[in-house]
Amino acid sequence: MANFQVVVADPDSGAAYQRDIDGQDANRFLGKSIGEDVDGGAVGLDGYTVEITGGSDNAGRPMRGDVNGPSLKDVLLEGGTGYNPKRDGERRRISVRGKEISEAVAQLNVSISERGDQSVDELYGEGDGEEDDE
């Protein structure tokens, strides 16, 4: 059974929210790729649509949108996600995960692409000032 930590980015406010999902909600992401839209109800945002922007596996290897499939691949990179060269022209072979989401993915990054009626703070129960200080 799939289990993900999802980081939801709100581009309007610049805030990010972390949610752990599993079961049926996590299964909505399986087989999708970077750049695809998913119903926001999977991450607790009913009425919203979120776009998958990236992720990583449990070893910290990033997903790349230009690598097909869900498996690990060793690719020669000049820069971008997963590699930051120190000199001009420097290249290195790096292990990255493909753009398709599988059960090997531990963290997903998503961004809100279409908004619903309620605000994100209301749906996540944050910012209402009713915190316990015990």
Phi and psi in radians as a Rosetta constraint file:
Dihedral C 1 N 2 CA 2 C 2 CIRCULARHARMONIC -1.309 0.35
Dihedral N 2 CA 2 C 2 N 3 CIRCULARHARMONIC 2.566 0.35
Dihedral C 2 N 3 CA 3 C 3 CIRCULARHARMONIC -2.575 0.35
Dihedral N 3 CA 3 C 3 N 4 CIRCULARHARMONIC 2.081 0.35
Dihedral C 3 N 4 CA 4 C 4 CIRCULARHARMONIC -2.221 0.35
Dihedral N 4 CA 4 C 4 N 5 CIRCULARHARMONIC 2.657 0.35
Dihedral C 4 N 5 CA 5 C 5 CIRCULARHARMONIC -1.764 0.35
Dihedral N 5 CA 5 C 5 N 6 CIRCULARHARMONIC 2.171 0.35
Dihedral C 5 N 6 CA 6 C 6 CIRCULARHARMONIC -1.959 0.35
Dihedral N 6 CA 6 C 6 N 7 CIRCULARHARMONIC 2.247 0.35
Dihedral C 6 N 7 CA 7 C 7 CIRCULARHARMONIC -1.814 0.35
Dihedral N 7 CA 7 C 7 N 8 CIRCULARHARMONIC 1.975 0.35
Dihedral C 7 N 8 CA 8 C 8 CIRCULARHARMONIC -1.710 0.35
Dihedral N 8 CA 8 C 8 N 9 CIRCULARHARMONIC 2.067 0.35
Dihedral C 8 N 9 CA 9 C 9 CIRCULARHARMONIC -1.713 0.35
Dihedral N 9 CA 9 C 9 N 10 CIRCULARHARMONIC 2.331 0.35
Dihedral C 9 N 10 CA 10 C 10 CIRCULARHARMONIC -1.839 0.35
Dihedral N 10 CA 10 C 10 N 11 CIRCULARHARMONIC 1.792 0.35
Dihedral C 10 N 11 CA 11 C 11 CIRCULARHARMONIC -1.148 0.35
Dihedral N 11 CA 11 C 11 N 12 CIRCULARHARMONIC -0.424 0.35
Dihedral C 11 N 12 CA 12 C 12 CIRCULARHARMONIC -1.267 0.35
Dihedral N 12 CA 12 C 12 N 13 CIRCULARHARMONIC -0.760 0.35
Dihedral C 12 N 13 CA 13 C 13 CIRCULARHARMONIC -1.671 0.35
Dihedral N 13 CA 13 C 13 N 14 CIRCULARHARMONIC -0.328 0.35
Dihedral C 13 N 14 CA 14 C 14 CIRCULARHARMONIC 1.439 0.35
Dihedral N 14 CA 14 C 14 N 15 CIRCULARHARMONIC 0.104 0.35
Dihedral C 14 N 15 CA 15 C 15 CIRCULARHARMONIC -1.527 0.35
Dihedral N 15 CA 15 C 15 N 16 CIRCULARHARMONIC 2.734 0.35
Dihedral C 15 N 16 CA 16 C 16 CIRCULARHARMONIC -2.264 0.35
Dihedral N 16 CA 16 C 16 N 17 CIRCULARHARMONIC 2.463 0.35
Dihedral C 16 N 17 CA 17 C 17 CIRCULARHARMONIC -2.192 0.35
Dihedral N 17 CA 17 C 17 N 18 CIRCULARHARMONIC 2.401 0.35
Dihedral C 17 N 18 CA 18 C 18 CIRCULARHARMONIC -1.874 0.35
Dihedral N 18 CA 18 C 18 N 19 CIRCULARHARMONIC 2.335 0.35
Dihedral C 18 N 19 CA 19 C 19 CIRCULARHARMONIC -2.381 0.35
Dihedral N 19 CA 19 C 19 N 20 CIRCULARHARMONIC 2.433 0.35
Dihedral C 19 N 20 CA 20 C 20 CIRCULARHARMONIC -1.690 0.35
Dihedral N 20 CA 20 C 20 N 21 CIRCULARHARMONIC 2.220 0.35
Dihedral C 20 N 21 CA 21 C 21 CIRCULARHARMONIC -2.223 0.35
Dihedral N 21 CA 21 C 21 N 22 CIRCULARHARMONIC 2.626 0.35
Dihedral C 21 N 22 CA 22 C 22 CIRCULARHARMONIC -2.666 0.35
Dihedral N 22 CA 22 C 22 N 23 CIRCULARHARMONIC 3.126 0.35
Dihedral C 22 N 23 CA 23 C 23 CIRCULARHARMONIC 1.199 0.35
Dihedral N 23 CA 23 C 23 N 24 CIRCULARHARMONIC -2.424 0.35
Dihedral C 23 N 24 CA 24 C 24 CIRCULARHARMONIC -1.091 0.35
Dihedral N 24 CA 24 C 24 N 25 CIRCULARHARMONIC -0.659 0.35
Dihedral C 24 N 25 CA 25 C 25 CIRCULARHARMONIC -1.102 0.35
Dihedral N 25 CA 25 C 25 N 26 CIRCULARHARMONIC -0.713 0.35
Dihedral C 25 N 26 CA 26 C 26 CIRCULARHARMONIC -1.203 0.35
Dihedral N 26 CA 26 C 26 N 27 CIRCULARHARMONIC -0.584 0.35
Dihedral C 26 N 27 CA 27 C 27 CIRCULARHARMONIC -1.150 0.35
Dihedral N 27 CA 27 C 27 N 28 CIRCULARHARMONIC -0.374 0.35
Dihedral C 27 N 28 CA 28 C 28 CIRCULARHARMONIC -1.129 0.35
Dihedral N 28 CA 28 C 28 N 29 CIRCULARHARMONIC -0.427 0.35
Dihedral C 28 N 29 CA 29 C 29 CIRCULARHARMONIC -1.535 0.35
Dihedral N 29 CA 29 C 29 N 30 CIRCULARHARMONIC -0.438 0.35
Dihedral C 29 N 30 CA 30 C 30 CIRCULARHARMONIC -1.060 0.35
Dihedral N 30 CA 30 C 30 N 31 CIRCULARHARMONIC 2.338 0.35
Dihedral C 30 N 31 CA 31 C 31 CIRCULARHARMONIC 1.507 0.35
Dihedral N 31 CA 31 C 31 N 32 CIRCULARHARMONIC -0.197 0.35
Dihedral C 31 N 32 CA 32 C 32 CIRCULARHARMONIC -1.418 0.35
Dihedral N 32 CA 32 C 32 N 33 CIRCULARHARMONIC 2.867 0.35
Dihedral C 32 N 33 CA 33 C 33 CIRCULARHARMONIC -2.147 0.35
Dihedral N 33 CA 33 C 33 N 34 CIRCULARHARMONIC 2.904 0.35
Dihedral C 33 N 34 CA 34 C 34 CIRCULARHARMONIC -1.037 0.35
Dihedral N 34 CA 34 C 34 N 35 CIRCULARHARMONIC 2.319 0.35
Dihedral C 34 N 35 CA 35 C 35 CIRCULARHARMONIC 1.734 0.35
Dihedral N 35 CA 35 C 35 N 36 CIRCULARHARMONIC -0.220 0.35
Dihedral C 35 N 36 CA 36 C 36 CIRCULARHARMONIC -1.484 0.35
Dihedral N 36 CA 36 C 36 N 37 CIRCULARHARMONIC 2.682 0.35
Dihedral C 36 N 37 CA 37 C 37 CIRCULARHARMONIC -1.655 0.35
Dihedral N 37 CA 37 C 37 N 38 CIRCULARHARMONIC 2.522 0.35
Dihedral C 37 N 38 CA 38 C 38 CIRCULARHARMONIC -2.321 0.35
Dihedral N 38 CA 38 C 38 N 39 CIRCULARHARMONIC 2.583 0.35
Dihedral C 38 N 39 CA 39 C 39 CIRCULARHARMONIC -1.052 0.35
Dihedral N 39 CA 39 C 39 N 40 CIRCULARHARMONIC 2.309 0.35
Dihedral C 39 N 40 CA 40 C 40 CIRCULARHARMONIC -1.210 0.35
Dihedral N 40 CA 40 C 40 N 41 CIRCULARHARMONIC -0.242 0.35
Dihedral C 40 N 41 CA 41 C 41 CIRCULARHARMONIC -1.054 0.35
Dihedral N 41 CA 41 C 41 N 42 CIRCULARHARMONIC -0.393 0.35
Dihedral C 41 N 42 CA 42 C 42 CIRCULARHARMONIC -1.156 0.35
Dihedral N 42 CA 42 C 42 N 43 CIRCULARHARMONIC -0.444 0.35
Dihedral C 42 N 43 CA 43 C 43 CIRCULARHARMONIC -2.014 0.35
Dihedral N 43 CA 43 C 43 N 44 CIRCULARHARMONIC 0.314 0.35
Dihedral C 43 N 44 CA 44 C 44 CIRCULARHARMONIC 1.505 0.35
Dihedral N 44 CA 44 C 44 N 45 CIRCULARHARMONIC 0.273 0.35
Dihedral C 44 N 45 CA 45 C 45 CIRCULARHARMONIC -1.980 0.35
Dihedral N 45 CA 45 C 45 N 46 CIRCULARHARMONIC 1.313 0.35
Dihedral C 45 N 46 CA 46 C 46 CIRCULARHARMONIC -1.104 0.35
Dihedral N 46 CA 46 C 46 N 47 CIRCULARHARMONIC 2.313 0.35
Dihedral C 46 N 47 CA 47 C 47 CIRCULARHARMONIC 1.559 0.35
Dihedral N 47 CA 47 C 47 N 48 CIRCULARHARMONIC -0.111 0.35
Dihedral C 47 N 48 CA 48 C 48 CIRCULARHARMONIC -1.758 0.35
Dihedral N 48 CA 48 C 48 N 49 CIRCULARHARMONIC 2.849 0.35
Dihedral C 48 N 49 CA 49 C 49 CIRCULARHARMONIC -2.191 0.35
Dihedral N 49 CA 49 C 49 N 50 CIRCULARHARMONIC 2.343 0.35
Dihedral C 49 N 50 CA 50 C 50 CIRCULARHARMONIC -2.064 0.35
Dihedral N 50 CA 50 C 50 N 51 CIRCULARHARMONIC 2.593 0.35
Dihedral C 50 N 51 CA 51 C 51 CIRCULARHARMONIC -1.891 0.35
Dihedral N 51 CA 51 C 51 N 52 CIRCULARHARMONIC 2.327 0.35
Dihedral C 51 N 52 CA 52 C 52 CIRCULARHARMONIC -1.316 0.35
Dihedral N 52 CA 52 C 52 N 53 CIRCULARHARMONIC 2.160 0.35
Dihedral C 52 N 53 CA 53 C 53 CIRCULARHARMONIC -1.957 0.35
Dihedral N 53 CA 53 C 53 N 54 CIRCULARHARMONIC -0.216 0.35
Dihedral C 53 N 54 CA 54 C 54 CIRCULARHARMONIC 2.866 0.35
Dihedral N 54 CA 54 C 54 N 55 CIRCULARHARMONIC -2.902 0.35
Dihedral C 54 N 55 CA 55 C 55 CIRCULARHARMONIC 2.933 0.35
Dihedral N 55 CA 55 C 55 N 56 CIRCULARHARMONIC -3.044 0.35
Dihedral C 55 N 56 CA 56 C 56 CIRCULARHARMONIC -2.699 0.35
Dihedral N 56 CA 56 C 56 N 57 CIRCULARHARMONIC 2.847 0.35
Dihedral C 56 N 57 CA 57 C 57 CIRCULARHARMONIC -1.632 0.35
Dihedral N 57 CA 57 C 57 N 58 CIRCULARHARMONIC -3.077 0.35
Dihedral C 57 N 58 CA 58 C 58 CIRCULARHARMONIC -1.214 0.35
Dihedral N 58 CA 58 C 58 N 59 CIRCULARHARMONIC -0.248 0.35
Dihedral C 58 N 59 CA 59 C 59 CIRCULARHARMONIC -1.630 0.35
Dihedral N 59 CA 59 C 59 N 60 CIRCULARHARMONIC -0.019 0.35
Dihedral C 59 N 60 CA 60 C 60 CIRCULARHARMONIC 1.566 0.35
Dihedral N 60 CA 60 C 60 N 61 CIRCULARHARMONIC 0.083 0.35
Dihedral C 60 N 61 CA 61 C 61 CIRCULARHARMONIC -1.287 0.35
Dihedral N 61 CA 61 C 61 N 62 CIRCULARHARMONIC 2.257 0.35
Dihedral C 61 N 62 CA 62 C 62 CIRCULARHARMONIC -1.362 0.35
Dihedral N 62 CA 62 C 62 N 63 CIRCULARHARMONIC 2.757 0.35
Dihedral C 62 N 63 CA 63 C 63 CIRCULARHARMONIC -1.549 0.35
Dihedral N 63 CA 63 C 63 N 64 CIRCULARHARMONIC 2.503 0.35
Dihedral C 63 N 64 CA 64 C 64 CIRCULARHARMONIC -2.136 0.35
Dihedral N 64 CA 64 C 64 N 65 CIRCULARHARMONIC 2.376 0.35
Dihedral C 64 N 65 CA 65 C 65 CIRCULARHARMONIC -1.252 0.35
Dihedral N 65 CA 65 C 65 N 66 CIRCULARHARMONIC -0.243 0.35
Dihedral C 65 N 66 CA 66 C 66 CIRCULARHARMONIC -1.786 0.35
Dihedral N 66 CA 66 C 66 N 67 CIRCULARHARMONIC 0.154 0.35
Dihedral C 66 N 67 CA 67 C 67 CIRCULARHARMONIC -1.984 0.35
Dihedral N 67 CA 67 C 67 N 68 CIRCULARHARMONIC 2.067 0.35
Dihedral C 67 N 68 CA 68 C 68 CIRCULARHARMONIC -1.320 0.35
Dihedral N 68 CA 68 C 68 N 69 CIRCULARHARMONIC 2.649 0.35
Dihedral C 68 N 69 CA 69 C 69 CIRCULARHARMONIC 1.537 0.35
Dihedral N 69 CA 69 C 69 N 70 CIRCULARHARMONIC 3.030 0.35
Dihedral C 69 N 70 CA 70 C 70 CIRCULARHARMONIC -1.689 0.35
Dihedral N 70 CA 70 C 70 N 71 CIRCULARHARMONIC -0.103 0.35
Dihedral C 70 N 71 CA 71 C 71 CIRCULARHARMONIC -1.552 0.35
Dihedral N 71 CA 71 C 71 N 72 CIRCULARHARMONIC 3.005 0.35
Dihedral C 71 N 72 CA 72 C 72 CIRCULARHARMONIC -1.343 0.35
Dihedral N 72 CA 72 C 72 N 73 CIRCULARHARMONIC 2.444 0.35
Dihedral C 72 N 73 CA 73 C 73 CIRCULARHARMONIC -2.456 0.35
Dihedral N 73 CA 73 C 73 N 74 CIRCULARHARMONIC 2.527 0.35
Dihedral C 73 N 74 CA 74 C 74 CIRCULARHARMONIC -1.647 0.35
Dihedral N 74 CA 74 C 74 N 75 CIRCULARHARMONIC 1.999 0.35
Dihedral C 74 N 75 CA 75 C 75 CIRCULARHARMONIC -2.135 0.35
Dihedral N 75 CA 75 C 75 N 76 CIRCULARHARMONIC 2.627 0.35
Dihedral C 75 N 76 CA 76 C 76 CIRCULARHARMONIC -1.521 0.35
Dihedral N 76 CA 76 C 76 N 77 CIRCULARHARMONIC 2.003 0.35
Dihedral C 76 N 77 CA 77 C 77 CIRCULARHARMONIC -1.951 0.35
Dihedral N 77 CA 77 C 77 N 78 CIRCULARHARMONIC 2.515 0.35
Dihedral C 77 N 78 CA 78 C 78 CIRCULARHARMONIC -1.829 0.35
Dihedral N 78 CA 78 C 78 N 79 CIRCULARHARMONIC -0.079 0.35
Dihedral C 78 N 79 CA 79 C 79 CIRCULARHARMONIC 2.666 0.35
Dihedral N 79 CA 79 C 79 N 80 CIRCULARHARMONIC -3.070 0.35
Dihedral C 79 N 80 CA 80 C 80 CIRCULARHARMONIC 1.682 0.35
Dihedral N 80 CA 80 C 80 N 81 CIRCULARHARMONIC -2.803 0.35
Dihedral C 80 N 81 CA 81 C 81 CIRCULARHARMONIC -1.071 0.35
Dihedral N 81 CA 81 C 81 N 82 CIRCULARHARMONIC 2.134 0.35
Dihedral C 81 N 82 CA 82 C 82 CIRCULARHARMONIC 1.757 0.35
Dihedral N 82 CA 82 C 82 N 83 CIRCULARHARMONIC -0.218 0.35
Dihedral C 82 N 83 CA 83 C 83 CIRCULARHARMONIC -2.716 0.35
Dihedral N 83 CA 83 C 83 N 84 CIRCULARHARMONIC 2.277 0.35
Dihedral C 83 N 84 CA 84 C 84 CIRCULARHARMONIC -2.125 0.35
Dihedral N 84 CA 84 C 84 N 85 CIRCULARHARMONIC 1.739 0.35
Dihedral C 84 N 85 CA 85 C 85 CIRCULARHARMONIC -1.159 0.35
Dihedral N 85 CA 85 C 85 N 86 CIRCULARHARMONIC 2.585 0.35
Dihedral C 85 N 86 CA 86 C 86 CIRCULARHARMONIC -1.578 0.35
Dihedral N 86 CA 86 C 86 N 87 CIRCULARHARMONIC -0.449 0.35
Dihedral C 86 N 87 CA 87 C 87 CIRCULARHARMONIC -2.256 0.35
Dihedral N 87 CA 87 C 87 N 88 CIRCULARHARMONIC 2.794 0.35
Dihedral C 87 N 88 CA 88 C 88 CIRCULARHARMONIC -1.130 0.35
Dihedral N 88 CA 88 C 88 N 89 CIRCULARHARMONIC 2.349 0.35
Dihedral C 88 N 89 CA 89 C 89 CIRCULARHARMONIC 1.453 0.35
Dihedral N 89 CA 89 C 89 N 90 CIRCULARHARMONIC -0.064 0.35
Dihedral C 89 N 90 CA 90 C 90 CIRCULARHARMONIC -1.271 0.35
Dihedral N 90 CA 90 C 90 N 91 CIRCULARHARMONIC 2.359 0.35
Dihedral C 90 N 91 CA 91 C 91 CIRCULARHARMONIC -2.292 0.35
Dihedral N 91 CA 91 C 91 N 92 CIRCULARHARMONIC 2.698 0.35
Dihedral C 91 N 92 CA 92 C 92 CIRCULARHARMONIC -2.639 0.35
Dihedral N 92 CA 92 C 92 N 93 CIRCULARHARMONIC 2.541 0.35
Dihedral C 92 N 93 CA 93 C 93 CIRCULARHARMONIC -1.478 0.35
Dihedral N 93 CA 93 C 93 N 94 CIRCULARHARMONIC 2.125 0.35
Dihedral C 93 N 94 CA 94 C 94 CIRCULARHARMONIC -2.218 0.35
Dihedral N 94 CA 94 C 94 N 95 CIRCULARHARMONIC 2.489 0.35
Dihedral C 94 N 95 CA 95 C 95 CIRCULARHARMONIC -1.471 0.35
Dihedral N 95 CA 95 C 95 N 96 CIRCULARHARMONIC 2.132 0.35
Dihedral C 95 N 96 CA 96 C 96 CIRCULARHARMONIC -2.308 0.35
Dihedral N 96 CA 96 C 96 N 97 CIRCULARHARMONIC 2.863 0.35
Dihedral C 96 N 97 CA 97 C 97 CIRCULARHARMONIC -1.754 0.35
Dihedral N 97 CA 97 C 97 N 98 CIRCULARHARMONIC 2.569 0.35
Dihedral C 97 N 98 CA 98 C 98 CIRCULARHARMONIC -1.184 0.35
Dihedral N 98 CA 98 C 98 N 99 CIRCULARHARMONIC 3.073 0.35
Dihedral C 98 N 99 CA 99 C 99 CIRCULARHARMONIC -1.412 0.35
Dihedral N 99 CA 99 C 99 N 100 CIRCULARHARMONIC -0.168 0.35
Dihedral C 99 N 100 CA 100 C 100 CIRCULARHARMONIC -1.544 0.35
Dihedral N 100 CA 100 C 100 N 101 CIRCULARHARMONIC 2.397 0.35
Dihedral C 100 N 101 CA 101 C 101 CIRCULARHARMONIC -1.447 0.35
Dihedral N 101 CA 101 C 101 N 102 CIRCULARHARMONIC 2.264 0.35
Dihedral C 101 N 102 CA 102 C 102 CIRCULARHARMONIC -2.276 0.35
Dihedral N 102 CA 102 C 102 N 103 CIRCULARHARMONIC -3.097 0.35
Dihedral C 102 N 103 CA 103 C 103 CIRCULARHARMONIC -1.241 0.35
Dihedral N 103 CA 103 C 103 N 104 CIRCULARHARMONIC -0.219 0.35
Dihedral C 103 N 104 CA 104 C 104 CIRCULARHARMONIC -1.334 0.35
Dihedral N 104 CA 104 C 104 N 105 CIRCULARHARMONIC -0.258 0.35
Dihedral C 104 N 105 CA 105 C 105 CIRCULARHARMONIC -1.333 0.35
Dihedral N 105 CA 105 C 105 N 106 CIRCULARHARMONIC 2.311 0.35
Dihedral C 105 N 106 CA 106 C 106 CIRCULARHARMONIC -1.789 0.35
Dihedral N 106 CA 106 C 106 N 107 CIRCULARHARMONIC -0.579 0.35
Dihedral C 106 N 107 CA 107 C 107 CIRCULARHARMONIC -2.285 0.35
Dihedral N 107 CA 107 C 107 N 108 CIRCULARHARMONIC 2.402 0.35
Dihedral C 107 N 108 CA 108 C 108 CIRCULARHARMONIC -2.082 0.35
Dihedral N 108 CA 108 C 108 N 109 CIRCULARHARMONIC 2.458 0.35
Dihedral C 108 N 109 CA 109 C 109 CIRCULARHARMONIC -1.914 0.35
Dihedral N 109 CA 109 C 109 N 110 CIRCULARHARMONIC 2.210 0.35
Dihedral C 109 N 110 CA 110 C 110 CIRCULARHARMONIC -2.284 0.35
Dihedral N 110 CA 110 C 110 N 111 CIRCULARHARMONIC 2.721 0.35
Dihedral C 110 N 111 CA 111 C 111 CIRCULARHARMONIC -2.244 0.35
Dihedral N 111 CA 111 C 111 N 112 CIRCULARHARMONIC 2.486 0.35
Dihedral C 111 N 112 CA 112 C 112 CIRCULARHARMONIC -1.240 0.35
Dihedral N 112 CA 112 C 112 N 113 CIRCULARHARMONIC 2.160 0.35
Dihedral C 112 N 113 CA 113 C 113 CIRCULARHARMONIC -1.871 0.35
Dihedral N 113 CA 113 C 113 N 114 CIRCULARHARMONIC -0.578 0.35
Dihedral C 113 N 114 CA 114 C 114 CIRCULARHARMONIC -2.317 0.35
Dihedral N 114 CA 114 C 114 N 115 CIRCULARHARMONIC 2.333 0.35
Dihedral C 114 N 115 CA 115 C 115 CIRCULARHARMONIC -1.602 0.35
Dihedral N 115 CA 115 C 115 N 116 CIRCULARHARMONIC 2.698 0.35
Dihedral C 115 N 116 CA 116 C 116 CIRCULARHARMONIC -1.782 0.35
Dihedral N 116 CA 116 C 116 N 117 CIRCULARHARMONIC -2.885 0.35
Dihedral C 116 N 117 CA 117 C 117 CIRCULARHARMONIC -1.335 0.35
Dihedral N 117 CA 117 C 117 N 118 CIRCULARHARMONIC -0.705 0.35
Dihedral C 117 N 118 CA 118 C 118 CIRCULARHARMONIC -1.548 0.35
Dihedral N 118 CA 118 C 118 N 119 CIRCULARHARMONIC 2.766 0.35
Dihedral C 118 N 119 CA 119 C 119 CIRCULARHARMONIC -1.385 0.35
Dihedral N 119 CA 119 C 119 N 120 CIRCULARHARMONIC 2.816 0.35
Dihedral C 119 N 120 CA 120 C 120 CIRCULARHARMONIC -1.126 0.35
Dihedral N 120 CA 120 C 120 N 121 CIRCULARHARMONIC -0.705 0.35
Dihedral C 120 N 121 CA 121 C 121 CIRCULARHARMONIC -1.077 0.35
Dihedral N 121 CA 121 C 121 N 122 CIRCULARHARMONIC -0.668 0.35
Dihedral C 121 N 122 CA 122 C 122 CIRCULARHARMONIC -1.156 0.35
Dihedral N 122 CA 122 C 122 N 123 CIRCULARHARMONIC -0.755 0.35
Dihedral C 122 N 123 CA 123 C 123 CIRCULARHARMONIC -1.187 0.35
Dihedral N 123 CA 123 C 123 N 124 CIRCULARHARMONIC -0.607 0.35
Dihedral C 123 N 124 CA 124 C 124 CIRCULARHARMONIC -1.599 0.35
Dihedral N 124 CA 124 C 124 N 125 CIRCULARHARMONIC -0.075 0.35
Dihedral C 124 N 125 CA 125 C 125 CIRCULARHARMONIC 1.232 0.35
Dihedral N 125 CA 125 C 125 N 126 CIRCULARHARMONIC 0.511 0.35
Dihedral C 125 N 126 CA 126 C 126 CIRCULARHARMONIC -1.965 0.35
Dihedral N 126 CA 126 C 126 N 127 CIRCULARHARMONIC 2.693 0.35
Dihedral C 126 N 127 CA 127 C 127 CIRCULARHARMONIC 1.381 0.35
Dihedral N 127 CA 127 C 127 N 128 CIRCULARHARMONIC 0.257 0.35
Dihedral C 127 N 128 CA 128 C 128 CIRCULARHARMONIC -1.664 0.35
Dihedral N 128 CA 128 C 128 N 129 CIRCULARHARMONIC -0.072 0.35
Dihedral C 128 N 129 CA 129 C 129 CIRCULARHARMONIC 1.368 0.35
Dihedral N 129 CA 129 C 129 N 130 CIRCULARHARMONIC 0.117 0.35
Dihedral C 129 N 130 CA 130 C 130 CIRCULARHARMONIC -1.795 0.35
Dihedral N 130 CA 130 C 130 N 131 CIRCULARHARMONIC 1.104 0.35
Dihedral C 130 N 131 CA 131 C 131 CIRCULARHARMONIC -1.750 0.35
Dihedral N 131 CA 131 C 131 N 132 CIRCULARHARMONIC 2.504 0.35
Dihedral C 131 N 132 CA 132 C 132 CIRCULARHARMONIC -1.567 0.35
Dihedral N 132 CA 132 C 132 N 133 CIRCULARHARMONIC 2.334 0.35
Dihedral C 132 N 133 CA 133 C 133 CIRCULARHARMONIC -1.831 0.35
Dihedral N 133 CA 133 C 133 N 134 CIRCULARHARMONIC 0.711 0.35
